[in-house]
Amino acid sequence: MASERSIDSKDRQIVRALQQDGRLSNIDLAERVNLSPSPCLRRVRLLEEGGVIQGYSAVVDPKAVGLRITAFIRITLARHDREAVGRFEAQVQTIDEILDCHLLTGEADYLLRVMVADLDAYEDFVRERLHGITGISSITTSLVFGTVKASRAMPI
């Protein structure tokens, strides 16, 4: 979790640069944000320690690894007591096909982003994985047939 430390404009430059290319060397990053390498590295470490930068990862093309179907699934729980919510949220954490799980306001309780290989895999996912979670009263799915914009970069 991010600390209460506020970030300044130089920190924002660093974060923007690392969001564009997380593999930048410290020397290249320092040059890009107009700092010398030592203060740049110190700032990066403070951003990491403060939880602003939570990690580094590769951006993978889903189709290249056989994940051709993206589904957004709205889940409504039958009960909303602490035990039912905790059980649902704990079980969601264990399912690899669920990439994101958001708690919502409105008609549905949760929005899941799920990726699977094909429609048969999606059917298996719903029957074997989602239906295995106790306490779900409804499941509504929207399948993605195109993506207009996809970004992991925060607008800072």
N, C-alpha and C positions, 0 to 999 in steps of 0.2 A: 504494500500500500504506500502511496506517495506521502511524503512528509509534508508539513505545512510550509516548508521553505519555498519562497517564491523564486521563480526563475526570471532572469533578466533577458534583455534582447540578445546578448551573446549566447546564452544558454539556448535560447530559441533557435538561433542560427545553427548551433551544433545539432540540436535535435532534428531540425528540418533536413540538414545534410545527411545525418545518419539514417533518417527515414527513407531518403532517396537511395542511399547506398550504405548499408550496414557493414560493408567490408572495407570501407575506407581505412587506410592506415592513419595513425595519429598524425603523421607528417602531412599527408594529403588533407586531412580534416582541418588541421591547424592553418594550412595555407588557404583553404576554402573559406574559413571564417575569420581570417586575418588576425591570427594569434600566433605566438611562438608555441612550439610543441609542448613544453612543460606545463604552462598554464592551461593549455587545451586538454591535456591528459588529466590534469587535476579536476577540471570542470566536468569532464566525462565521468570520472570516478564518483564525483559528488552527485551527479545526476543518476548514476546507477545506484549508489548507496541510498539516495533519497527516494528511490522508487519511481522516479520520472521515466527513466529507461529501465524497463523490466526484463529485457532480454534481447537476444538476437536470433533470427531464424531465417531460413531460406523460404522464398516464395515459390511454391510449386504449382505447375500447370496441372489442374485436376485431370484433364483429358489425357495428358501424357502418362498418368499413373492409373488410368482406367476408371476414373470417377466422372461419369458422363451425366449423372442426374443430380441436380440440386433441388431440394424441396424445402419450403418453409412450412412448418407445421405449427398450427395453433392448438394448444392443449388447454382444456378446461378440467379442473379437478372437481371431484364429487364433493369433497370436504376441504375446508380451508384451515383446519386446526393445525397447530404447530407440528404435531406428529405426522400428519398426512403430507404437509408441505415439506418437512424435513426428509421424509422417506422418498418422495418424488425427486427432490433435488439431489439426494445422495445417489439414487439409482441413475439419474441422468449423467452424473460424473463418470460412471463406469462404462458408458456406451461410446465407442470410438466414432461411430458414424455421426453422432451429434457433435457438430463443431462449435455451435453457440447455443446458449439457452438464456433467454431474456425474460425477466419477470415483467408483466405488462399491467397497464390499467385497461379498462374497457371490458369487452365481452369475454375474451380469452384470458387465461391466467399466465400462460407462457408462450413464447415464440421460439421454436427450435429451427436452426439451420442444419440440414442433414445432407450428406453427400454419399451416394452409392453408385455402383457400376451401371445399373440398368433398371428397368421397371420390375423385372423379376426380383432383383435384389431389394428394391424398395418394398415390394409386397412382403418378402421375407422379413425385412426390417420391422415393418409394422406388425406383422403377425407374431414374430418371435421375440422382438425386443420391446416395442412399445406396449403391446398388449400384455407383456409380462410385468409391467409396472402397475402395481395396485393403486387404485384411487383415481384413475383417469375416467372422467365422464364423457368427454368428447374429444375427437381428433379431427381437425380440418386441415387439408393439405392444399398448397398451391405449388405446382411444379414450375421451375424456371425454364423458359425456352430461349432466353437470350439475356445477356448482361450488357447494360448500357454503360455502367461505370462500376468499377471495383477498386477500392483503395483501402489500404491499411494505415495510410499516413494520417496523423491527427492534424487538423487545421489550426496550427499554431503560428 
